[in-house]
Amino acid sequence: MGQWWSKFLQFFKCRKGEGTKDQQALCPEHTSKNVHHITTKQSWEEKLTEATRDGKILVANFSAPWSAPCRSIARVYGELADKYTSLVFVTVDVGELAEFSNSWDVSVNPTFIVIKDGRQVDKFVGADKAELKKKMAAVAASKF
């Protein structure tokens, strides 16, 4: 149990932004500075308003830090955020914002929702890395 507790504490420090690079391997959404972690409705509204004002598409990753599929695709999501800087990438923790996630009809994690001008224009469910890469390339190339 000591090893489990140690990993939990490392993960918690990572979530708070206090972890070392080794500890942040447990928290892969911090691998990109272009992925904004949403923990409140206010931070969601700010990013959505910013994307709409700047004419950008917002890509929301609704995920749970304890979910293996979410963790497995988080690094790819970060790489895509670094590659497609014309898009706004956010991660919404479904545990912290459960009601909010439900309002977007999120029932499986991860769920990726593409938003343009405040409206959902596309949705991708699951942790298929190749499919997510194809989907984001198409989103970045399109003007919706």
C-alpha positions as CSV (number, residue, x, y, z in Angstrom):
1,M,0.0,0.0,0.0
2,G,2.9,2.4,0.6
3,Q,3.8,2.4,-3.1
4,W,0.2,3.1,-4.1
5,W,0.1,6.0,-1.6
6,S,3.3,7.4,-2.9
7,K,2.1,7.4,-6.5
8,F,-1.2,9.0,-5.4
9,L,0.8,11.8,-3.7
10,Q,2.9,12.3,-6.8
11,F,-0.2,12.4,-9.0
12,F,-1.8,15.0,-6.6
13,K,1.3,17.2,-6.7
14,C,1.3,17.0,-10.5
15,R,-2.3,18.0,-10.6
16,K,-1.4,21.1,-8.5
17,G,1.5,21.9,-10.8
18,E,4.1,21.1,-8.1
19,G,5.5,17.9,-9.5
20,T,8.9,17.2,-11.0
21,K,9.2,16.1,-14.6
22,D,9.2,12.4,-13.4
23,Q,6.1,13.0,-11.4
24,Q,4.4,14.7,-14.3
25,A,4.7,11.5,-16.3
26,L,1.7,10.4,-14.1
27,C,-0.2,13.5,-15.2
28,P,0.4,13.7,-19.0
29,E,-2.0,16.6,-19.8
30,H,0.7,18.8,-18.4
31,T,3.1,17.8,-21.2
32,S,1.9,20.8,-23.3
33,K,1.5,24.4,-22.4
34,N,-1.1,24.7,-25.1
35,V,-3.6,22.5,-23.2
36,H,-5.6,24.5,-20.7
37,H,-7.0,22.5,-17.7
38,I,-10.6,23.5,-17.0
39,T,-11.6,23.2,-13.3
40,T,-14.4,25.7,-13.1
41,K,-17.3,26.9,-15.2
42,Q,-15.7,30.3,-15.1
43,S,-12.5,29.1,-16.7
44,W,-14.6,27.3,-19.3
45,E,-16.5,30.4,-20.2
46,E,-13.2,32.4,-20.4
47,K,-11.6,30.0,-22.9
48,L,-14.9,29.7,-24.9
49,T,-15.2,33.5,-25.1
50,E,-11.5,33.8,-26.0
51,A,-11.8,31.2,-28.8
52,T,-15.0,32.8,-30.2
53,R,-13.6,36.3,-30.0
54,D,-10.4,35.2,-31.9
55,G,-12.4,33.2,-34.4
56,K,-10.7,29.9,-33.3
57,I,-12.1,26.4,-32.9
58,L,-12.1,25.0,-29.4
59,V,-11.3,21.3,-28.8
60,A,-12.5,20.1,-25.4
61,N,-11.2,16.8,-24.0
62,F,-13.7,15.6,-21.4
63,S,-11.6,13.1,-19.3
64,A,-10.9,11.7,-15.9
65,P,-7.4,11.6,-14.5
66,W,-8.0,8.1,-13.0
67,S,-9.1,6.7,-16.4
68,A,-6.5,4.6,-18.2
69,P,-7.8,5.4,-21.7
70,C,-7.8,9.1,-20.8
71,R,-4.2,8.9,-19.5
72,S,-3.1,6.9,-22.6
73,I,-4.3,9.5,-25.1
74,A,-3.4,12.6,-23.1
75,R,0.2,12.7,-24.4
76,V,-1.1,12.6,-28.1
77,Y,-3.7,15.3,-27.2
78,G,-0.8,17.5,-25.9
79,E,1.2,16.8,-29.1
80,L,-1.8,17.8,-31.2
81,A,-2.1,21.0,-29.2
82,D,1.5,21.8,-29.9
83,K,1.1,21.1,-33.6
84,Y,-2.2,22.9,-34.2
85,T,-1.7,26.2,-32.4
86,S,-4.6,27.8,-34.4
87,L,-7.0,25.7,-32.3
88,V,-7.7,26.1,-28.6
89,F,-7.3,22.9,-26.6
90,V,-8.8,22.4,-23.2
91,T,-9.2,19.4,-20.8
92,V,-12.3,19.2,-18.7
93,D,-12.0,17.0,-15.6
94,V,-15.4,15.2,-15.5
95,G,-14.9,14.5,-11.8
96,E,-14.5,18.1,-10.9
97,L,-17.3,19.3,-13.3
98,A,-19.6,16.3,-13.4
99,E,-22.9,18.3,-14.0
100,F,-21.2,20.5,-16.6
101,S,-19.9,17.4,-18.4
102,N,-23.4,15.8,-18.4
103,S,-24.8,19.0,-19.9
104,W,-22.5,18.3,-23.0
105,D,-23.9,14.7,-23.1
106,V,-20.6,13.2,-22.0
107,S,-21.1,9.6,-20.9
108,V,-17.8,8.0,-22.0
109,N,-14.3,9.1,-21.2
110,P,-12.5,10.4,-23.1
111,T,-14.9,12.4,-25.2
112,F,-13.6,15.1,-27.5
113,I,-16.0,17.9,-28.5
114,V,-15.2,20.4,-31.2
115,I,-16.8,23.9,-30.7
116,K,-17.0,26.7,-33.2
117,D,-18.8,30.0,-32.3
118,G,-20.0,28.4,-29.0
119,R,-21.8,25.5,-30.8
120,Q,-20.8,21.9,-31.0
121,V,-19.7,21.0,-34.6
122,D,-18.2,17.6,-34.1
123,K,-17.7,14.9,-31.4
124,F,-15.3,12.0,-31.1
125,V,-15.6,9.4,-28.4
126,G,-12.8,7.0,-27.3
127,A,-9.0,6.8,-27.0
128,D,-8.1,5.8,-30.6
129,K,-4.9,7.8,-31.1
130,A,-4.8,7.4,-34.9
131,E,-8.4,8.4,-35.3
132,L,-7.9,11.5,-33.0
133,K,-4.9,12.5,-35.1
134,K,-7.0,12.2,-38.3
135,K,-9.9,14.1,-36.7
136,M,-7.7,17.0,-35.5
137,A,-6.0,17.3,-38.9
138,A,-9.4,17.6,-40.5
139,V,-10.6,20.1,-38.0
140,A,-7.5,22.2,-38.4
141,A,-7.8,22.1,-42.2
142,S,-11.5,23.0,-42.2
143,K,-13.3,26.3,-41.6
144,F,-16.6,24.8,-40.5
